[in-house]
Amino acid sequence: MPRKAAGPHERALGAELRALRQATGPKLTVTAAASRLGWSKSMLSNLENGKRKTSAHEVAALLDLYGITGDRRDRLVERAEGGRGPGLWERNLPGVPPETNTLAGYENEAVRLLCWEPLLVPDLLRTVDYTRAFLTAGGVDPRDVEPRLMALLRRQQVLRGDVEYVALVGEAALHTAVGGRRVMAEQWRDVLRTAGLPNVRIGIVPSTAVHPGMTGPFLLVEFPVAEPIAHVGLQRSAVFLERGDVAPYVTTAARVAAVALGATESLRLVTARADELEGGT
């Protein structure tokens, strides 16, 4: 049976296995570890870099070599058994861009998500009505709207877990009319409810602030061990940046966060805007 393509799950698992190898005493090189298991150097290198789907048997062999026992060993073997392939879902969904599945996989492996959106409500905070209005206005095929809504709702479940979620939202987004007053009022009320989760923080970035994030939105995804990636949306697709390419986004995220209002003041502005929309003034 052919192996499934590697993806976010494998990238995160591989990074943790690499860290375990590097922590062995005396330190094992990739060549030495592979040789002791009868593997090629490229096989282990690809596994550690998330470029190869691995099996629970292979992970168990590595952990035995590294002397990992107990709960940590069981957890890593279980993660290998539950590998999902290239994304969060077993197969790409009809009507949903393939990169959405990959993004969902990365979000599911993350310990921290930082989203910067200058003009719109961030994906993971959007209501169904807001998203439907935005997709329709963007010319998405009507047949694809519902599958994309289903995919978004599934992605949003990550906020009910342990991941830390920071949404930096441009002040202009408060006044961007997507779907009309009722939709926008319900959208901002829903943002306020989600902001009540202990792992969610909303920061409004004043329109008067000047910062490098003015060039466009992005999502920064951070993992327990693996290096972070940046997800940057394009007109009809998206790109995932890593290693040296992600460094400017890490710097930009810090600078945008530095000029954002605090949580209390941010939520006060959101509440005021929701009140204004509901009042019809």
C-alpha positions in Angstrom: 0.0 0.0 0.0 1.5 3.4 -1.0 2.4 5.9 1.7 0.2 9.0 2.1 1.9 12.3 1.3 3.7 13.9 4.2 2.2 17.1 5.6 1.9 19.3 8.8 1.5 16.3 11.1 4.7 14.7 9.8 6.6 18.0 10.0 5.7 18.5 13.6 6.5 14.9 14.5 9.7 14.9 12.6 10.9 18.0 14.4 10.3 16.4 17.8 12.1 13.2 16.8 15.1 15.3 15.6 15.2 17.1 18.9 15.2 13.8 20.8 18.1 12.5 18.7 20.1 15.7 19.3 19.5 15.4 23.0 21.0 11.9 23.3 24.3 11.5 25.1 26.6 11.2 23.4 24.9 13.1 20.6 23.9 10.9 17.6 24.4 12.2 14.1 21.8 11.5 11.4 24.3 9.1 9.8 25.0 7.2 13.0 21.4 6.9 14.0 20.4 5.7 10.5 23.2 3.2 10.4 22.3 1.6 13.7 18.8 1.0 12.5 19.9 -0.2 9.0 18.3 2.8 7.4 19.8 5.2 4.8 20.8 8.7 5.9 18.3 10.2 3.5 15.4 8.2 5.0 16.0 9.5 8.5 16.7 13.0 7.2 13.5 13.1 5.3 11.6 11.8 8.3 13.0 14.5 10.6 12.3 17.2 8.1 8.7 16.2 7.6 9.2 15.2 4.0 8.3 11.6 4.5 5.3 9.8 6.0 6.4 7.5 8.7 4.9 4.5 10.5 4.4 3.8 14.2 6.9 0.9 13.8 9.6 3.3 12.6 8.9 5.8 15.3 9.0 3.1 17.9 12.4 1.9 16.6 13.8 5.5 16.9 12.5 5.9 20.4 14.1 2.6 21.5 17.4 3.8 20.0 17.1 7.1 21.9 16.1 5.5 25.2 12.6 7.1 25.3 10.2 5.2 27.5 6.9 5.7 29.3 4.2 8.2 28.5 6.3 10.2 26.1 7.1 7.1 24.0 3.4 6.0 24.0 2.3 9.5 22.9 4.7 9.7 20.0 3.9 6.2 18.7 0.2 7.1 19.0 0.8 10.3 17.0 2.5 8.2 14.3 -0.4 5.8 14.1 -2.9 8.7 13.8 -1.0 10.4 10.9 -3.5 12.1 8.6 -1.4 12.7 5.5 -1.2 16.1 3.8 -3.8 17.9 5.9 -6.5 17.7 8.6 -8.9 15.7 6.4 -8.3 12.4 4.8 -9.0 13.8 1.4 -9.3 17.2 -0.1 -13.0 18.4 -0.1 -14.6 19.2 -3.4 -14.9 22.9 -3.9 -12.3 23.7 -1.2 -8.8 24.8 -2.2 -6.3 22.1 -1.4 -4.2 24.5 0.6 -7.1 25.0 3.0 -6.7 21.3 4.1 -2.9 21.9 4.6 -3.6 25.0 6.6 -6.0 23.2 8.8 -3.4 20.5 9.4 -0.8 23.2 10.5 -3.4 24.9 12.7 -4.2 21.6 14.4 -0.5 21.0 15.2 0.2 24.5 16.4 0.7 25.8 20.0 0.2 29.5 18.9 -1.5 31.2 16.0 -1.1 34.9 15.4 -3.3 36.4 12.7 -3.0 39.8 11.2 -6.0 41.1 9.2 -6.0 44.8 8.3 -9.4 45.0 6.6 -11.4 41.9 7.4 -12.4 39.7 10.3 -9.9 36.8 10.7 -10.9 33.4 9.3 -11.2 31.6 12.6 -13.5 34.4 14.0 -15.9 34.6 11.1 -19.6 33.7 11.3 -21.3 31.7 8.6 -23.3 34.7 7.3 -20.2 36.9 7.2 -18.2 34.3 5.4 -21.0 33.5 2.9 -21.4 37.2 2.1 -17.7 37.6 1.6 -17.3 34.5 -0.6 -20.3 35.5 -2.7 -19.0 39.0 -3.2 -15.6 37.5 -4.2 -17.2 35.6 -7.1 -16.8 32.1 -5.6 -18.8 29.5 -7.5 -22.2 29.1 -5.6 -21.7 25.4 -5.6 -18.4 25.8 -3.7 -19.7 28.2 -1.0 -21.3 25.5 1.3 -18.3 23.2 1.2 -16.0 26.1 2.1 -18.3 27.0 5.0 -18.2 23.5 6.3 -14.4 23.5 6.0 -14.2 26.8 7.9 -16.4 25.6 10.7 -14.2 22.5 11.1 -11.1 24.7 11.2 -12.6 26.9 13.9 -12.9 24.0 16.3 -9.2 24.4 17.0 -10.0 27.4 19.1 -11.8 25.1 21.5 -8.5 23.4 22.3 -5.3 24.5 23.9 -3.8 26.6 21.1 -3.1 30.2 21.9 -4.8 32.5 19.4 -3.9 36.1 18.9 -6.0 38.1 16.4 -4.6 41.5 15.4 -7.3 43.3 13.5 -7.0 46.6 11.8 -9.4 49.3 13.0 -10.7 49.6 9.4 -12.2 46.1 9.7 -14.7 47.5 12.2 -16.1 49.6 9.3 -15.8 47.2 6.4 -19.3 46.4 5.4 -19.6 42.7 4.5 -23.2 41.5 4.2 -24.9 44.5 5.6 -25.6 45.9 9.1 -27.3 42.9 10.6 -24.5 40.5 9.5 -21.8 42.8 10.8 -23.5 43.4 14.1 -23.9 39.6 14.6 -20.3 39.1 13.5 -18.9 41.5 16.1 -21.1 40.1 18.8 -19.7 36.7 17.9 -16.1 38.0 18.1 -16.9 39.2 21.6 -18.2 35.8 22.7 -15.1 34.1 21.2 -12.8 36.6 23.0 -14.2 35.2 26.2 -12.3 32.0 25.7 -9.1 31.8 27.9 -6.8 31.1 24.9 -8.1 33.9 22.6 -6.9 37.5 22.5 -8.1 40.3 20.3 -6.0 43.4 19.6 -7.4 46.3 17.5 -4.6 48.1 15.6 -5.5 51.8 15.2 -5.7 53.1 11.6 -3.3 55.9 12.6 -0.5 53.4 13.5 2.3 53.0 10.9 3.9 49.5 10.8 5.3 46.9 8.4 2.1 44.9 8.5 0.4 47.6 6.3 1.6 45.6 3.3 -1.0 42.8 3.8 -2.5 40.1 6.1 -0.8 36.8 7.1 -1.0 34.0 9.7 2.0 33.0 11.8 1.8 29.4 13.0 4.1 28.3 15.8 4.7 24.7 16.9 6.1 23.0 20.0 9.4 22.1 18.4 9.3 22.8 14.7 10.2 26.2 13.3 7.2 28.5 12.6 5.6 29.0 9.2 3.8 31.9 7.7 0.6 31.5 5.6 0.1 34.3 3.2 -3.1 34.5 1.1 -3.0 35.3 -2.6 -5.8 36.3 -4.9 -6.7 32.7 -5.9 -4.4 30.6 -3.7 -2.0 30.9 -0.8 1.7 30.1 0.0 3.4 28.6 3.1 6.7 30.2 4.0 9.3 28.6 6.3 12.8 28.8 7.5 14.5 32.0 6.3 11.4 33.2 4.4 9.3 33.3 7.6 11.7 35.5 9.6 10.3 38.9 8.2 6.8 37.8 9.2 8.0 37.0 12.8 9.4 40.5 13.0 6.4 42.1 11.5 4.0 40.3 13.8 6.0 41.6 16.8 5.8 45.2 15.5 2.1 45.0 14.7 1.4 43.6 18.2 3.4 46.4 19.7 1.1 49.1 18.3 -2.2 47.2 18.9 -4.5 48.4 21.7 -4.7 46.3 24.8 -7.4 43.7 25.2 -9.8 45.8 27.3 -9.7 48.8 25.0 -9.9 46.6 21.9 -13.0 44.9 23.1 -14.5 48.2 24.1 -14.2 49.4 20.5 -15.7 46.1 19.2 -18.6 46.5 21.6 -19.2 50.1 20.6 -19.3 49.1 16.9 -21.7 46.3 17.5 -23.9 48.7 19.5 -23.8 51.2 16.7 -24.7 48.7 14.1 -27.6 47.3 16.1 -28.8 50.8 16.8 -29.0 51.6 13.2 -27.1 54.9 13.5 
